[in-house]
Amino acid sequence: MNAIPDASGSPVAPEAPVRVRSASLDCTSLGAATEGALYQALLDQDSRPTPDVYRWQSPMGDGQLRVPVERYTSPEFHRVEVDKVWKRVWQMACREEDIPEVGDHLPYDIAGISVLVVRTAPDTVRAFRNICRHRGRMLKEYPGRAEELRCPFHGIAWNLDGGLKQIPCSWDFPQVDEDDFDLPPVQADTWGGFVFINLDPAAGPLAEFLGDLPAHFTEWPLEERFKQVHVGKVLRCNWKLAQEAFMESYHVVATHPQLLPGMGDTITQYDAFGHFARAITPNGLPSTHLRWEPTDQQMVDVHFDRALDQDPTFVVPEGVSGRQALADHRRAGLVHVLGEDRANSLSDAEVNDSMVYAVFPNFHPWGSYNRIVYRFRPDGNRHDRCVMECMILSPFRGPRPPAAPLKMLGVDDDWTEAWELGLLTRVFNQDVYNLPRVQEGLESGAIDEVVFARYQESKIRCLHAELERWITRD
């Protein structure tokens, strides 16, 4: 893995910008004036120039510091979300490489609605409601490849472009105008190698929705990655609760204490850019929560999942800081895919730090050479269960490797069954262990609102600010 999976935290006043030590920093006396200060100071000490995107800062204001519990527990509120959000917003459906050849198709399901994404020509991707216009049978249940879209029930077929191809015994349907019996279209467009769909025919273009997001990925185009791993799991909680667990580092000290020697959770910079937000968490240095001083080797070992009875996977050279050693090691690991000049030009921040974006409502691409992408959505049409997915997008050289298919875990399966995710599996287990208990607590009726930290939970507040904007639209 190129980075620890969670991102978010709190800033502290810089006293030792590179070799941060917990004894020199007090994370209990922070104020709004220090937001992002230590991370920016850390960039000043980078061994190489950092891309401008790391210097962009946009702290969030005071909105959405508390929200009603019913946003997580109410079937009625879920129905509002379906009508106002899922039926109107652009959302990531798949990777372009999931449907590389003409005729390739893939169902994307959201809140009881199925959309069929189809490659209709070498450079064209379209989407349709995944339903037969005869009796409503789902046309395709699984990804596949076909020359036509034929219903398994009675054999009515459509061309790949959605136009009607054949109705068996068409004489028996005098009420059907065959020139007006195409599959219901769904808007589709692409960015960064992803396919996005929108169920609202009146929605504006994808580029308008994404806004400035593409500018954040200029240095690291996601279309130049391939999907090496794709794992999903059903969780017993609301879809917002699930992603909120991955939108802040405030929980790391309690939920992931094993990461503290090598993760600057309290140094995270948070930024809100309207309908998307980000957190940048430095790695290869210790958390200010620690009351002991880890060695440089211990800072690095966190990122290699080293057990106490194992020799180090990578030994930190004498006189080199943990953060610098980790950066040098990762640059060397990218030479074979990026070339020596490009790999060696990457800053310490680019190869070390977790830059985690959250695009409303549920898309979480990581920046730089982090390889993770998350997606969260309701499980079927339920308000109290959801599907979490993790993709690993890796750089490559030469022909594009085939995309990994989705490996789906059941609600009672352990993340460690997805061995492809490496050390992430045990971290995910720690994260998702909390979530059913949170859902149960909210369902109990003991409280009527949840409250968010002003800075460390900025990304969550940004999500709810956008949610509020969408559900109050006409």
N, C-alpha and C positions, 0 to 999 in steps of 0.2 A: 504494500500500500504506500502511496506517496504522502499520506497525511492522516492524522487522527480524525475521526468522522464528525465530531461535534464542533460547533463554533458558536461563540458568543462569550461575553464576560464583562469585566469592568476595568476601567483605566486607573492607573495610580501615578502619583507624582514621580518623575524620573530622578533617581539619584545615581544609579549605575546603569547606563543605557544598554550595554552589551551583556555583561555578565551579571544579569539581574539576580539578586539574592533576596530571599524573603526577609532576612533580618533588617535590611535597609529600607523596606517599604511597608507602609501601613495602609492596607486596603480598607480600613474602617473609617478613614477620614476623608473620603473622596467627595468632590463637589462637581457640579456641572461643568465648571471651567476646565477640569482636567480630562474631559471626555476625549479619548483617542490620543491624549498627549504622549503617553509612554510608547505607544506603538509607533507614532510618528518619529519620536526620538530614536527608537530602535532602527528605523529606516535610515536615519542619518549615519548610522554606524555600519551600514551594509558594505560588504566588500566590493560590490559592483553597483552601477546605477540601477535604480528601480524604475519600472514603467510608471508613467504619470498616474495611471489608474489607482495606484496605491496611495497617492497623495490626495485624491479626491475625498472630501469630507462633507457629509450632509446629515448632521444629527437630527433626530426627530424631536418635534415639540412635545406638548403635554397631552395630546389627545389619546383617548382609549386607555386610560390608566386603570379602568375597571370595566368589565362587561357582564351582562346578565348570565347566570348559570344556564338558562334555557337555551343559549346558543349551542350547548353541548348535549342537552338532555331532552329537548322538546321535539317530538315528531312533527308538530305543526311548524316549528322554525325550520326543520329540515326541508319541509315542502316548499317553504319560501325560498330557501337556498337553491333548490332544484329549479324553480321557476325563474328566479332572478339572477342566479349565478351560473349553474351548470348548463342551462339552456341558452345562455347569452355570452359567456366569456370564451375567449380563445384558450385552448388547453392542449397540452402535448399529448399526442396519441401514440406515437411510435418513433423509431428512427427510420430514416430513409433506407438504410441498409437492411432493415427488416423486410422490405419489399423491393429487392434489387432488380427483378426481371419483370417484363410486361406480363400481366396476369397474376402477379403476386398480390395477395390480399390478406388483411389482418383485421379482425374485429376489435373495436375499442368500445368498452362498456362503461357507462357512467350513470349512476342513480337510476337504474332500470331502463336506460335507453342504450340501444346498441347501434354503433356506427361502423360501417365497413369502409376501410381505407384500401384503395386499389391503385396499383400502378397501371395506368391505362396506355402509356407510351413511354419510351425510354426516358424522357425528360418531364413527364407529366404524372402527378399524383392527384387523384380525386377521391372524394368521399361521398357516401350515400347512407341513408337510413338503412340499416341491415334488416329489411323486412320485405316479405313478398306481398305485393299489392293485391293478391287474390284472397288469401285467408289469413295473412299475417304471420306466417311461419318465418322464423329467422333463416336468412339465406345461408350464412356461413357461421359455424360455431367455432372454428379453429383457423389459424393461419394456413395458407395453402397457395396453390397456383392453378389457374384454370384459364381456358380460352373464353369462357362465358360465365355468367352468374346465374345458375339454374337452381330453382327451388327443389329441395329433395322431396317435397310433399306431392305435388302434382306435375312437376316438370316444367312450369312456366320459366322462361329464360330471358335474361337481359344481356346485352352486350357489355363489354367492360366499361364503356363510357356511360352506362346507365340507361341507354335506349332499349326499348322493348325489342326482343329478337323473335320470340315465338310463344304463342299460347296453344298448347295442344287442344284440339277440338275447338278452335277459335269461333266456329259457327255457333257455339252454344253460349257465347257472350255478346249478344247483340247490344247490350248497354255499354260495352267498353269501347271507347275511342282509342284505337291502337296508336294513334299519333299523340295521344295525351296520357300514356300509361307508363312513363319512364319511372325509374326509381327516384324517390324523393332525394334531392341533392343536399349536401352539407358542405359548407365552406371549408376549404382546405388550403394550406400554404405551408411553406417550409422556412426554417431558419436554423443555422448551426448544425445541419444534418438531422434535425428533428422535423417531424410532420405534426402540424397543429391543425385542429379542427374547431369549427364554431357552428353550433346548431341554430344560431340566429341568422336568417338570411339578410337581415338589415344591419348586421354588425359591420363596423368599419374594418379596414384591412389589418392584417396581422402586423405589418410594419408600424402602423399607428399605435397599436396596442403595446408593442414591445418598446416603443419610444427609444430612449437612450441606451437600453440594455446592450445592443450589439457593440456599441463603442467600448464597453467594458471587456469585451472578448477579442478585440482587434489583434492583440499580441498572441492569442492562443485560440485560433478558430476551431470550434468544436466539430465542424464538418470534416476536419482532418484527423479525427479520432475514429476508432472502431469499437463496437460494443463487445468487449471481451467477456463480460459477466452480466447476467440479468437475473435477479432473484426477487421474488415477492412473497409476502406473508400476510395472512389475515390477522388483524389485531382486534381485541375486544374493547374498542373505544371509538369515540367520535373521530372523524378524519382530521379535524383541527387539533384536537389533543395530541394526536400522533405526531404531526409535523412540528408542533410547538416544542416537543421534547428535543428536537434537533435544531432549534432556532436560537438557543442561548447556552452559554457556558456556566451560567450561574449554578447549574445543578452538578457540575463536574466534581466539586469537592466532596459531595455526599454520595453521588451515584457512581463515579468513576475515579476513586481515589488513587488507583494504580497509575493513572496518567499524570498525576501532579508533578513528578520529578522532571518531566520533559515537555510540559504543556503550559504556556502562559495564559491560562484561562482568564485571569483577572486583568490581563493587559489587552484584551480584545477591543478592537475598534468596531463600532456599529454605525451604519449609515442607512438612511431611509431616502429612497428616490421616488416616492409616490407609490406606484403599483408594484415596485420591487424594492428589496432591501438586501443588505449584506452584512456579514460579520467577517473580520479578518483576525484570526487567532495565531499568534506566533508559536512555533514549535522549536524544540532544541534548547529550551531554557525552562527554569522551574516556575511553578505557580507561586505567587506571593502568599498563598495560604499555608505553605509549608513552614514548620517551625524547626526544620533542620535543613542542612545545606547538602544537596545531592552532589556527587562528583559529576564531572563532565561525562564519564562513561555511563553513569546512571541516567543522565538526561537523554542520552542516545538510545540506551537499551529499551526504553519505553516504546520506541518506534519500531523495534524489532521483536517485540513480544517475548523478550528473554525471560526464561524462568530462572529462579535462584540457583538451581543445580546445573545450569547450562553455561558453557563458555560463551563469551560474547560473539555474536554474529559478525560484528564490525568493531574493531578496536580503535578507540580515539587516540590519535597520535599525541606524543608528549608535547605539551605546551600549546595545544590547540583547544579552543573552547568547544563545548559540545555542539553549540549551534553552528559554528563554522565547520566542524568535522561532518556533521550531518549534511550540510549544504554541499560540501565537496564530494561526499559519497554519492549523493543523489545526482549531482551534475555528471559525475563519471558514469552513472547508470543510464543516463539519457543520450550518451554519445552515439550509441549504435543506431538510434532512431532519428536523432536530430542532426548528427554530424558534430565534429569536435568544436568548430567555431561557435555554432549556435548554442550548444550545451554549455560551453565554458563561459558564454556571455550572460547566462541567466543569473539574476541576483539571488542572494540568500533567501530573500522573502519569497521569490517565485518558486523555489524548490522546496522550501521548508514549511511555509505558512498555509493555514487552512483559510481559503477565501471562499465563503459559502454564500451564494445568492438564494433568495426566495422570491419567486415570481408569482404573483397572485394568479390563481388561488392555491396552487399545489405543486409547482414545478421548482426544483432546487438544484440548479447546475452549479458545480464548483468551478472556480476560476483557476488560472495558471496551470501548473502541471499536477494539481490534484486531479483525480480521475473519477470522482464520485458524482452521480446524479441521483437525486431522490424524487419520487412521485408518491403522492398520497391521494386517495379518493374513497368515497363511501363503498362499502362492500354491498353490492346490489343496491337496493334502495333503503338501506337501514341507516338510522342516525347514530346507532350505538356500536357499529362495527365498521372497520375500514380495511383497505388494502394498502400496505406499505411496499414500495418497490425500491430496489437499489440497483443501479447500473454502474458498471465500471467501464469508462471510456478511455482507451489507451492510444497513445501515438503509435504510428507504425511507419515502416519504410517498405517500398515496393508495392505489389498488388494488395488491395484491401482484403484483409482476412474476413471470413464469413462472420456474420453477427451471431452472437450466442442467443439461443432461444430462451424464453422465460422459464425459469425453474420456480414453480409455485409451491410454497410450504403451506400446510394447513394450519388452522388456528391453534392446534395443540402441538405442532412440530417445533423443535428447538432450532434456533438459528444456526447452531453448529452443524446441522445437517447440510448447510450450504457451505461446504468446505472451500468453495471457490472464493469466498469473501475473506479468507484468512483471519487476521486478528479482529476484523470488524465484527465477526459473529459473536464473540464474547462481550464486546462493547454493546452491540445491539441487544443482547440478552439482558444486560443491566438496564438499558433504556426502557425496553418494552415491559420489563417486570413491573415497573411503576404504573403503567398506563391503565390496566383494568382496575387497579385500586383507586386511581383518580376518577375514572368514570363512575365507579360504584359510590365514591364519596360525593360526587356532584349529584348523582341520582337520589341520594338519601334525603335531600331537602334540608340539610342542616345549614347551608348558606345559600344566599340568593344572588351572589355575585362573586367573581374572581377578580383579584387585583394583580397588577403587573408592575415589576420594577421599572422605573422611569428610563434608565439607560440600558441595563443588562438584558432587558426583555423588549428592546426597541423593535426587533424584527416581528415579534408577536403582536405588538401594538400596531405596527404597520399593516399586518395581515387583517386585523380587526377594523382598522380605519378604512381599508379598501372594501372589506365586507360590508361595512355600514354604508359606504357610498353606493355599492351595487344594489343592496336590498331596499334602499330608499329611492332608487330611480323609478321613473314612470315606465 
